[in-house]
Amino acid sequence: MKQIIIVFLFIAALVGLTGCAKDKTYPGAKISPYIALFDVRDLYKGTDVTLTSKKMYGSTKITGVVVSDHAEGNMPAGLLVMQDRRRLSELRGISIALGAAAANYVPGDSIIVDVEGAVLKRENGILQIAGVKEPAVTKVASGKAIAVNRVPSNLVLANPDKYESTLIVVVKGGFNPAPAPTDVLSGDKLLNDGFGELKLHTASTAAFANNAVPFLANFYGIVFNQQTADKVLVPQLNMRKASDVVILSSTIDVAPVLITGFISDVAGGDGNYEYMQFMATRDIDFAATPFSVVVTNNANASTPTGYPGNGWATGSMRTYKINLTSGTAAKGTFFYVGGTTKMINGPSSTSISNVNWIRAFDYTVNNGDGFGTKTGGLFANSGNASGLAVFAGTTVTAASVPVDVLFVATGGSLYTPTPSPMGYRIANTDWYDIKNPITLEEQPFYRSGSNTLNMAYTTADRGYFYKMGGEYNVALGRWMKARAQNNILLTKTSVLSEIEGEGATKLQ
């Protein structure tokens, strides 16, 4: 046995040596000649970098699609801008200082650029590759599609280097104050999309500089950075051409009532303890101008099952309507709708009976106003979707469009496009769009098209108040700061300021 083991070890060693000898002669995988723009940008650490093959991990070239367009005069002079997704599918861009030749390339051109020996540097705030001559650029195709990259302005502001030299679209952008009929694009303006304010730069010499400032539009453009004295990057958006502005609306449509919060699952039994918080954007006399609130519950046990054929008016255990036909609410104030107990977090908790209750309604013993079966809980506590909507007037049908709407979670039978569209209609809000803002296709229901935003479901039976803080501009009829979910875990001794104070919705 000992001799056999020795022979085996000898053979294994011989095979190992033979394998090593092969490894020395096997050429292995070849280094790609192309380095991703993600990796090129990562080479810059604050000082100029000469791009050598060694520094670029054996590569010497970059490749991607051109996004710059110099035809209408709003690009930084001499910069050819390209982008790619070669590393981790992460979109990155770079500007190449090519001089007058930069104008020879247009969006959709696929190019290869030999950058060996060029210098990576930040010039005038923009990270760029200098020292490239036009013969180093090879166009291999044209007319390549450039995927739409929708980026909220807050993401650009938070990470200007990531988005620099990439083509983005800022959706539903507007300006505050509202532009006058004589205002033109020329100059620097703060573009607000509900997530932040990003500088929009239009050179006075641009072909579209004297075009009127739109009220509400999508703005396509390339992100460039400026650099402060302490080397802080400040992004701006440069449109390339007049058609980079896609006008969405020229009218102001103010929502009279906003959904600002609610509690769907109190600590203890929910029956007659759930309530909803709203804000009036104008003085409202509900006797003269009635409204209605509808809650939808899509828990698996809710009937009728399947898709809601009558939308918000489906009734039974799926939707429940409460009419608001008396009382008043002043502009900018909160008002409440819910159970008759008027407590902040279920049984034996702090009374909030002194707030403005427009309707306190015992939904455990009463059917809804027009539809909805009496229930121990208006909202779903199963993780399936629930939501609420506010309607002008007290008549709600499958065709009715709310003035405001919000949803929690995504489970259950919510929307189907076939054989005929069925679902819960949405309004034009900070979260939802009746028409897709990019494709302009109709998408009037929750979960249709881009209408997929929803609040996260919280832990059951704890007493979380969904505090939906944002800033709404009444003069413009739009959210200047989109609502954000802030889950406030209430106790039995919580006070009103916890749901109406810091972080609550405000009017501008």
C-alpha positions in Angstrom: 0.0 0.0 0.0 2.9 2.3 0.9 4.4 1.8 -2.5 1.1 2.5 -4.3 0.7 5.8 -2.5 4.3 6.8 -3.4 3.7 6.0 -7.1 0.4 8.0 -7.0 2.0 11.1 -5.5 4.8 10.9 -8.0 2.3 10.8 -10.9 0.3 13.7 -9.4 3.5 15.8 -9.0 4.5 15.0 -12.6 1.0 16.1 -13.9 1.2 19.2 -11.8 4.6 20.1 -13.3 3.3 19.4 -16.8 0.3 21.6 -16.1 2.5 24.4 -14.9 4.6 24.1 -18.1 1.5 24.5 -20.2 0.4 27.6 -18.2 3.7 29.3 -19.1 3.0 28.9 -22.8 -0.8 29.3 -23.0 -1.6 32.8 -24.1 -4.8 33.2 -22.0 -7.5 35.8 -22.4 -6.6 39.1 -24.2 -7.1 42.5 -22.6 -9.9 44.4 -24.3 -8.6 47.4 -26.2 -11.6 49.4 -24.8 -11.8 50.7 -21.3 -15.2 51.7 -19.8 -15.8 55.4 -19.2 -16.7 54.3 -15.6 -13.1 53.2 -15.2 -11.7 56.2 -17.0 -13.4 58.6 -14.7 -12.3 56.7 -11.7 -8.6 57.3 -12.6 -9.0 61.0 -11.8 -8.2 61.8 -8.2 -8.0 65.6 -8.3 -4.9 66.0 -10.5 -4.2 65.6 -14.2 -3.6 62.0 -15.4 -1.8 61.1 -18.5 -3.6 58.1 -20.0 -1.2 55.3 -20.7 -1.9 51.7 -21.5 -0.6 50.7 -18.1 -2.9 53.1 -16.2 -5.8 51.9 -18.3 -5.2 48.3 -17.4 -3.9 47.4 -20.8 -6.5 49.2 -22.8 -5.9 52.2 -25.1 -9.3 53.2 -26.4 -12.8 54.3 -25.4 -16.0 53.7 -27.3 -19.6 54.8 -27.0 -22.3 56.9 -28.4 -22.2 60.7 -29.0 -24.8 62.8 -27.2 -23.5 66.3 -27.9 -25.0 68.5 -30.6 -23.3 71.8 -31.5 -25.8 72.8 -34.2 -27.8 75.3 -32.1 -25.0 76.7 -30.0 -25.6 75.6 -26.4 -22.7 73.2 -25.9 -19.4 74.2 -24.3 -17.2 75.1 -27.2 -15.0 72.3 -28.6 -16.3 69.5 -26.4 -17.4 66.2 -27.9 -19.5 64.3 -25.4 -20.0 60.6 -25.4 -21.4 58.0 -23.0 -21.4 54.2 -22.5 -22.6 51.4 -20.1 -19.6 49.1 -20.4 -19.0 48.7 -16.7 -21.8 47.1 -14.5 -24.4 48.6 -16.9 -23.7 51.9 -15.2 -24.1 54.9 -17.5 -21.2 57.2 -17.5 -20.1 60.0 -19.9 -17.0 61.9 -20.7 -16.2 65.1 -22.6 -13.3 65.2 -25.1 -11.6 68.5 -26.0 -11.6 68.1 -29.8 -11.9 71.8 -30.8 -13.9 72.8 -33.8 -14.0 69.1 -35.0 -16.4 68.3 -32.1 -19.2 69.8 -34.3 -18.7 67.1 -36.9 -20.4 64.5 -34.7 -24.0 64.3 -33.8 -26.2 62.4 -31.3 -26.4 58.7 -32.2 -22.9 58.5 -33.8 -21.0 55.4 -32.5 -17.4 56.3 -32.1 -14.0 54.8 -31.1 -11.4 57.1 -29.6 -7.8 56.4 -29.2 -6.9 58.1 -25.9 -3.4 56.7 -25.2 -1.2 59.7 -24.3 -4.1 62.1 -23.8 -4.6 63.9 -20.5 -7.6 63.4 -18.2 -8.2 66.8 -16.4 -10.9 68.9 -15.0 -11.1 72.1 -17.0 -13.6 74.9 -16.3 -15.3 72.4 -13.9 -15.8 69.7 -16.5 -13.8 66.4 -16.4 -12.5 66.0 -19.9 -9.9 64.3 -22.0 -7.5 66.8 -23.6 -4.9 66.3 -26.3 -7.0 64.2 -28.6 -6.7 65.0 -32.4 -9.5 64.3 -34.8 -7.7 61.4 -36.5 -7.9 59.5 -33.2 -11.7 59.5 -33.5 -13.3 56.8 -35.7 -17.0 56.8 -36.4 -18.2 53.3 -36.9 -22.0 53.8 -37.1 -24.6 56.5 -37.0 -28.3 56.8 -35.9 -27.8 54.7 -32.8 -30.8 54.9 -30.4 -30.1 56.7 -27.1 -32.2 55.3 -24.3 -34.1 57.9 -22.4 -32.5 58.4 -19.0 -35.0 60.0 -16.6 -33.2 61.4 -13.6 -34.8 63.4 -10.7 -32.9 66.6 -10.0 -32.1 65.6 -6.5 -30.0 62.7 -7.7 -27.9 65.0 -10.0 -27.4 67.5 -7.1 -26.3 64.7 -4.8 -23.8 63.2 -7.2 -22.8 65.6 -10.0 -19.8 63.6 -11.0 -21.8 60.5 -11.7 -24.1 62.3 -14.1 -21.6 64.7 -15.7 -21.4 64.4 -19.5 -24.5 62.2 -19.7 -27.8 62.9 -21.4 -30.7 63.0 -19.0 -34.3 64.2 -19.0 -35.8 66.2 -16.1 -39.5 65.4 -16.2 -42.3 67.7 -15.3 -40.0 70.7 -14.8 -41.2 74.2 -14.1 -40.0 77.4 -12.6 -40.9 79.4 -9.5 -42.3 82.1 -9.8 -44.4 81.2 -12.9 -42.8 82.6 -16.0 -44.3 85.7 -17.5 -45.4 85.7 -21.1 -42.3 87.7 -22.0 -39.8 85.5 -20.3 -37.3 83.7 -22.5 -34.9 80.8 -21.9 -31.7 82.8 -22.2 -29.5 82.8 -19.0 -29.5 80.7 -15.9 -32.8 79.6 -14.4 -33.7 77.2 -11.5 -35.5 74.2 -12.9 -37.8 72.5 -10.3 -39.2 69.0 -10.9 -40.6 68.4 -7.4 -37.3 66.8 -6.2 -34.9 69.7 -6.2 -33.8 72.8 -8.2 -31.2 72.3 -10.9 -29.7 75.2 -12.9 -30.8 75.3 -16.5 -28.2 77.1 -18.6 -29.0 78.6 -22.0 -26.3 80.7 -23.7 -27.5 84.1 -25.0 -26.1 83.1 -28.4 -28.1 79.8 -28.6 -30.5 79.5 -31.5 -33.4 79.0 -29.0 -32.3 81.6 -26.4 -35.2 83.8 -27.1 -37.8 81.0 -27.0 -40.5 81.5 -24.4 -40.1 79.8 -21.0 -42.7 77.0 -20.8 -44.9 76.5 -17.8 -44.5 72.8 -17.4 -42.2 70.6 -19.6 -39.7 67.9 -20.0 -36.2 69.1 -20.4 -33.6 67.0 -22.2 -30.0 68.0 -21.8 -26.4 67.2 -20.9 -25.1 67.6 -17.3 -22.0 69.8 -17.0 -20.3 70.8 -13.8 -18.9 74.1 -12.6 -16.4 74.1 -9.7 -16.3 76.5 -6.8 -13.1 77.8 -5.3 -13.2 75.0 -2.7 -13.6 72.4 -5.5 -17.2 71.7 -4.9 -19.0 70.5 -8.1 -22.1 72.4 -9.0 -24.1 70.8 -11.8 -26.1 72.5 -14.6 -28.2 71.2 -17.4 -27.5 72.4 -21.0 -30.2 71.7 -23.6 -28.8 71.0 -27.0 -31.6 72.2 -29.2 -35.0 73.7 -29.1 -36.7 70.3 -29.4 -35.1 69.3 -26.1 -38.0 71.1 -24.5 -41.2 69.0 -24.6 -44.1 71.1 -23.4 -46.6 69.2 -21.2 -48.9 71.9 -20.0 -49.5 75.6 -20.3 -52.4 75.8 -17.8 -52.5 75.9 -14.0 -54.7 73.2 -12.4 -54.8 73.5 -8.6 -55.8 70.5 -6.5 -58.3 71.9 -3.9 -57.6 69.1 -1.4 -54.3 67.3 -0.7 -53.8 63.9 1.0 -51.2 64.6 3.8 -51.4 61.5 6.0 -53.4 58.7 7.5 -53.3 55.9 10.0 -54.5 52.5 8.6 -53.6 50.1 11.4 -53.7 51.5 15.0 -52.4 49.8 18.1 -55.3 47.5 18.9 -58.5 47.0 17.0 -58.9 49.2 13.9 -62.7 49.4 13.8 -63.9 53.0 14.0 -60.3 54.2 14.9 -58.7 54.7 11.4 -58.6 58.3 10.1 -57.2 60.3 7.3 -55.6 63.8 7.3 -56.0 66.3 4.4 -55.1 69.9 3.7 -57.2 72.5 1.9 -55.4 74.6 -0.7 -58.2 77.2 -0.6 -61.0 78.2 1.8 -63.6 75.4 1.4 -67.3 75.4 2.6 -68.2 71.7 2.1 -71.9 72.5 2.2 -71.5 74.7 -0.9 -68.7 72.6 -2.5 -69.0 69.0 -1.4 -66.2 66.4 -1.8 -66.0 62.7 -1.2 -63.3 60.4 0.1 -63.0 56.8 -1.2 -60.8 54.1 0.4 -59.8 50.9 -1.4 -59.0 47.6 0.4 -57.5 44.8 -1.8 -56.9 42.2 0.8 -57.4 38.7 -0.5 -60.6 38.3 1.5 -62.1 41.5 0.0 -65.0 41.1 -2.4 -65.7 41.3 -5.2 -62.6 39.5 -6.2 -60.7 40.1 -9.4 -60.0 43.4 -11.1 -62.2 46.4 -10.0 -64.6 46.7 -12.9 -66.1 49.9 -11.5 -62.8 51.3 -10.3 -63.2 53.4 -7.2 -67.0 52.8 -7.3 -66.6 49.0 -7.1 -68.1 49.0 -3.6 -68.8 45.9 -1.3 -65.5 45.2 0.6 -63.3 46.7 -2.1 -64.1 50.4 -1.9 -65.9 52.5 0.7 -67.1 56.1 0.2 -67.6 58.9 2.7 -69.2 62.1 1.6 -68.0 65.5 2.9 -71.1 67.8 2.8 -70.8 70.1 5.8 -68.1 72.0 7.7 -65.4 74.4 6.5 -61.6 74.3 6.1 -59.4 77.3 5.7 -56.7 77.5 3.2 -53.5 75.8 4.4 -55.1 74.0 7.3 -55.5 70.3 8.1 -58.8 68.6 8.3 -59.7 65.0 9.2 -62.1 62.2 8.1 -62.4 58.9 9.9 -64.0 57.0 12.8 -66.1 58.6 15.5 -63.7 57.8 18.3 -61.3 60.6 17.3 -58.3 59.1 19.0 -54.7 59.4 17.8 -53.7 55.8 18.0 -56.6 53.4 18.8 -58.3 52.6 22.1 -57.3 54.5 25.2 -55.0 56.8 23.3 -54.9 60.6 23.2 -58.1 62.3 22.1 -57.8 64.5 19.0 -61.5 65.5 19.0 -60.5 69.2 19.0 -59.1 69.1 15.5 -61.2 70.0 12.4 -63.2 66.8 11.8 -65.1 67.3 8.6 -66.7 63.9 8.8 -66.5 61.4 11.7 -68.3 58.3 10.6 -68.7 54.9 12.2 -67.9 52.6 9.3 -68.2 49.5 11.5 -72.0 49.8 11.7 -72.8 52.0 8.6 -72.4 51.2 4.9 -70.6 53.8 2.9 -72.3 56.8 1.2 -73.5 55.2 -2.0 -71.2 52.1 -1.9 -69.1 50.1 0.5 -70.1 47.6 3.1 -69.7 48.2 6.8 -66.3 46.9 7.9 -63.9 46.5 10.8 -61.1 48.1 8.7 -61.1 50.5 5.8 -57.5 49.7 4.8 -55.8 46.4 4.0 -53.5 45.1 6.7 -52.3 42.1 4.8 -49.6 43.7 2.7 -51.9 43.9 -0.3 -52.6 47.3 -1.8 -54.8 49.8 -0.2 -55.2 53.5 -1.1 -57.4 56.6 -0.8 -58.6 59.2 -3.2 -60.4 62.5 -3.0 -63.1 63.4 -5.5 -64.9 66.7 -6.3 -68.6 66.1 -5.6 -70.3 63.1 -4.1 -71.0 61.1 -7.3 -68.2 58.6 -8.0 -68.3 56.2 -11.0 -65.8 54.1 -12.9 -65.0 57.1 -15.0 -64.5 59.5 -12.1 -61.0 61.1 -11.8 -59.9 62.1 -8.3 -58.3 65.4 -7.4 -55.6 63.5 -5.3 -54.7 59.9 -4.7 -52.1 57.8 -2.9 -51.5 54.0 -2.7 -49.8 51.7 -0.2 -48.2 48.5 -1.5 -48.9 46.6 -4.8 -50.5 43.3 -4.0 -53.9 42.2 -5.3 -55.9 42.5 -8.5 -55.4 46.2 -9.2 -55.1 46.8 -13.0 -55.6 45.0 -16.3 -55.3 46.4 -19.8 -57.4 43.6 -21.3 -59.9 42.7 -22.5 -60.8 46.3 -21.5 -58.9 48.5 -19.1 -59.9 48.2 -15.5 -58.4 49.7 -12.4 -58.2 52.6 -10.0 -58.0 56.0 -11.8 -55.2 58.4 -10.7 -54.8 62.1 -10.9 -51.9 64.2 -12.1 -49.9 64.5 -8.9 -46.3 64.5 -7.7 -46.5 60.7 -7.9 -48.8 59.9 -10.8 -49.4 61.0 -14.4 -52.6 60.4 -16.5 -50.3 60.6 -19.5 -46.8 59.2 -19.5 -44.7 62.3 -19.3 -42.1 60.9 -21.7 -44.0 58.9 -24.2 -47.3 60.9 -23.8 -49.2 57.6 -23.9 -52.5 57.4 -21.9 -52.0 55.6 -18.5 -55.0 56.6 -16.4 -54.8 53.9 -13.8 -52.6 52.9 -10.8 -50.0 50.3 -12.0 -50.4 51.3 -15.6 -47.4 52.7 -17.5 -45.2 54.7 -15.2 -47.8 54.9 -12.4 -46.0 52.4 -10.1 -45.0 54.6 -7.1 -46.5 53.5 -3.8 -45.9 53.9 -0.1 -44.3 51.0 1.7 -46.5 48.9 3.9 -45.6 49.2 7.6 -45.7 46.6 10.4 -49.2 45.6 11.4 -50.9 46.6 14.7 -48.3 49.1 15.8 -49.8 52.5 15.1 -47.8 53.9 12.3 -49.0 57.2 10.9 -48.2 57.7 7.3 -47.0 61.3 7.3 -46.7 62.5 3.7 -44.6 65.7 3.8 -44.0 67.9 0.8 -44.4 71.4 -0.4 -47.2 72.4 -2.7 -47.3 75.7 -4.6 -50.8 77.0 -5.0 -49.9 79.7 -7.5 -48.4 77.1 -9.8 -50.7 74.2 -9.0 -47.8 71.8 -8.5 -45.6 70.1 -5.9 -42.3 72.0 -5.6 -41.1 69.3 -3.2 -42.7 65.9 -3.8 -44.3 64.1 -0.9 -42.1 61.6 0.9 -43.3 58.9 3.2 -42.3 59.4 6.8 -43.6 56.7 9.1 -44.3 58.1 12.6 -44.7 55.3 15.2 -47.3 56.7 17.5 -47.9 55.6 21.1 -51.0 55.8 23.3 -49.8 59.2 24.6 -48.7 60.7 21.3 -49.8 64.3 20.7 -51.2 66.2 17.7 -47.8 67.9 16.9 -46.4 64.5 15.9 -48.7 64.3 12.9 -49.1 68.0 12.1 -45.7 69.3 13.1 -42.2 69.0 11.6 -42.1 67.2 8.2 -45.8 67.7 7.4 -47.0 69.1 4.1 -46.7 72.8 3.6 -48.2 75.3 1.1 -46.1 77.8 -0.7 
